[in-house]
Amino acid sequence: MYIKEKNKEGGEGKGMRNKILYMSPMKALTEEKHREWLKRYPDKKISVLTGDYYLTKTKQKELSKADIILCTSEMVDSRTRKMKSERNYWLHNIGLLIVDEAHLLTTSRGHAIETGIIRFTSINNKAKILFLSATMPNVNELGKWLTSLNGKDPRIIYSNWRPVELQINYEEYEVTTMRNGWEDYWASQERKRQKAVDIALTKPNEKFLIFCHDKGTGRDIVKRFEKEGENTVFHNADLPLKDRSDIENSFQDQNNGIRVLVSTSTLAMGVNLPARNVIIVGVHRGLTEVDELDIIQCAGRAGRYGIDDAGFVYLIIPETSTTRWQEIFKNPRPVNSVLNNRHILAFHVLAEVENRIINSVGSLLAWYKKSLAGMQNITPFDKRDAEGLITDLIKMEMLTGDIQRFSITGLGKVSAWLYFSPYDIYAWFRNLNVIFNCEMSDEILAWAIADIPSNDLGYIRKDLVPVCNDWKWLLKNRNIHVTQACPSVVGAYNCLNGINDQSFDSFKRTIIYDIDRQVQAFRLIDDIYTKWGKENFWKILPTRIKYGIPNEMVELVKVPGIGGVRARKLWDLGFKTIADVANLRNKKKLLNVVTPSMAKKVQSEARKLLTEGE
């Protein structure tokens, strides 16, 4: 179904804008549409903007001249937020905003869609808005919200048509209960993962798309298929754009391509990559149940139009839960705003204070009233709540002033500019103040990086508790309190020291994946607020995290071809600097670590670095 807003002036007329802005929730979907539309509309100027692109002057000119612009929801939120500072005047010329997978307003990323739409309509209230979704039960309510933003009457069009019949199979697994009455997490993981492999092996000549809710499960399932001699690939957001594209193209090849593709939800959101068979590995992410709309979205990938007469879904669920999930598929829950979450709301309030839209409790309430959260009022937000939120932000030094009149601080700007929760920014500000005023160690540094609210899940997996208890005790003796984010702290320590521990690898990968953006925040906190003067520290930290080496080895990994493992081996052989690597007299020692051809290349690269530094 979709909502199409009817222009009161009637169709294309005087003053109508001529650009189309397409907004999707995922980079993969945005890139797919970009490739598809470049072929379909060769006479149109088409531009794409996701986290993989920089907003350069050239890109700004491209956006200004484009007929069609494709963005992720976070990019629309960010571009509208920085309308004046970036001079994103092309937003005034949008005649149609298409919001794909609009039901994702109710998921963890939905707040960016909601605030982006609110801000877009305040910039350009003439544009039509088109909501597209296959899973949006309360469509009338959403139409009413859009009308409240730009005054246009909604036109709602329903369709139950599906080109390929969908057959859902509910595959239950046995749940083992421990002595304390809790489910045995790892026993369930084992059964879910193996069941997924077993199902795919029953149809050796058919394509399978297997959805996992965490990267650890995805990688484990790929290994299981490899043991069975099945060529399987894991598609996830960590892969470079070209690699993701190559995988998708291979899977679409009916004759010689990948037969079994394992993926996170990156391929669930509208990407035109269906398979005859879809397996959904469980309905939990950790101990938390996955949003039912995400499960339904994954199921919708089954069945190729024009190729398959039916699509088959295999939903792996705990025993005795089939009846419940049958009812969910018949009657999915309504689309409700997530903006009323305190942490999420605080982040967006800072952005609007930065934009001078909010500067008092009254203006905060007026802004909130425009939101879907304000209209639905599922969780009431009144003057007392607004005052409490502003008080929190003032205490965290994000705002200065009082609840009657306030403005943003340098610390608050870091949150607003870099898209980090103010609660995380405050935790880093507090933690880094501690480490710069005590005798620093890698244990304390790991705590400062990783012990933030976003990493605190409220629980620690049972198998990780013994190690985490040791860490809590160790840091307590240094007057440092560790929260339930302790597994991330251990992961950060393992990054700093090149430790491979499978139990904490998922936390380690998360730290590595986001370290550049985090250090950008640390540097900005330093530059515009605290004045720690730690520029050299910020230069070294990302390298240490990525390569797992101490400070003194950082220079060695600047040489292409030398990673963390080789740096350690070379250090033990007496290589301390780039000059040591470049020195031809050391080639014999170098051959203890690398091949002759690699030694020649490494020494050549080292000499280049020395020449550039002169």
Number of C-alpha atoms within 10 A of each C-alpha: 17 22 22 19 22 18 18 9 10 7 9 11 9 7 9 16 18 15 22 21 23 22 25 27 25 23 23 24 22 25 21 16 18 21 12 11 14 14 10 10 11 9 9 13 14 20 19 22 20 20 11 9 9 11 14 9 10 10 15 17 12 16 24 17 15 19 18 21 24 25 25 26 28 23 20 26 23 20 21 24 23 16 18 11 9 13 12 16 15 16 23 17 19 23 20 20 20 18 24 24 21 25 25 26 21 21 17 13 16 22 27 23 23 23 26 22 22 22 21 24 21 13 15 16 18 20 26 23 25 22 23 17 19 18 23 24 16 13 21 13 16 22 20 16 20 25 16 15 18 19 16 22 16 21 14 16 10 10 8 7 8 9 13 17 15 19 15 17 14 18 22 19 18 13 17 14 13 10 8 7 8 10 14 15 17 13 13 19 16 13 17 24 20 16 18 25 19 13 15 22 16 9 11 12 9 14 21 26 26 27 28 26 21 17 19 14 21 23 16 15 25 22 17 17 20 13 10 11 9 16 15 17 21 22 23 19 16 12 11 10 13 9 13 17 15 10 16 21 13 15 22 17 11 12 9 9 15 20 23 26 23 24 25 19 19 19 26 24 22 24 18 15 18 24 27 22 27 29 28 24 28 26 20 15 13 14 13 9 11 15 15 16 21 19 22 18 19 27 26 21 26 28 25 18 16 8 11 16 13 17 22 22 27 23 25 22 22 18 12 11 13 17 9 9 16 13 10 15 16 8 11 15 16 15 22 21 25 22 26 20 12 11 16 19 19 22 20 22 21 29 23 20 22 20 17 12 15 21 23 20 23 16 15 19 18 14 16 22 15 17 23 27 22 21 16 15 14 11 12 10 15 13 12 9 14 19 19 14 19 25 18 15 22 20 12 19 18 26 25 19 16 15 18 11 13 17 18 23 19 19 23 29 22 24 24 25 16 15 16 18 23 27 21 18 24 22 19 22 21 13 20 20 14 16 15 12 8 10 9 11 10 14 17 21 20 21 29 23 21 27 25 24 19 13 18 16 16 9 14 16 14 10 11 14 14 10 12 22 12 11 19 17 14 16 15 12 10 12 9 16 13 21 20 18 22 28 29 27 30 25 26 33 24 22 24 26 17 19 16 13 12 10 13 18 20 16 24 26 18 15 22 19 14 11 19 17 14 18 17 16 22 20 22 19 24 20 15 14 16 14 11 14 11 13 12 8 12 16 14 15 18 20 23 22 24 21 21 25 22 18 13 12 21 22 14 25 21 16 22 14 17 18 17 21 14 16 25 19 14 23 14 10 14 12 20 17 17 19 15 18 25 23 13 14 10 15 17 11 15 24 14 13 17 17 11 14 9 15 22 16 14 20 24 17 19 23 17 13 17 12 9 8 7 5
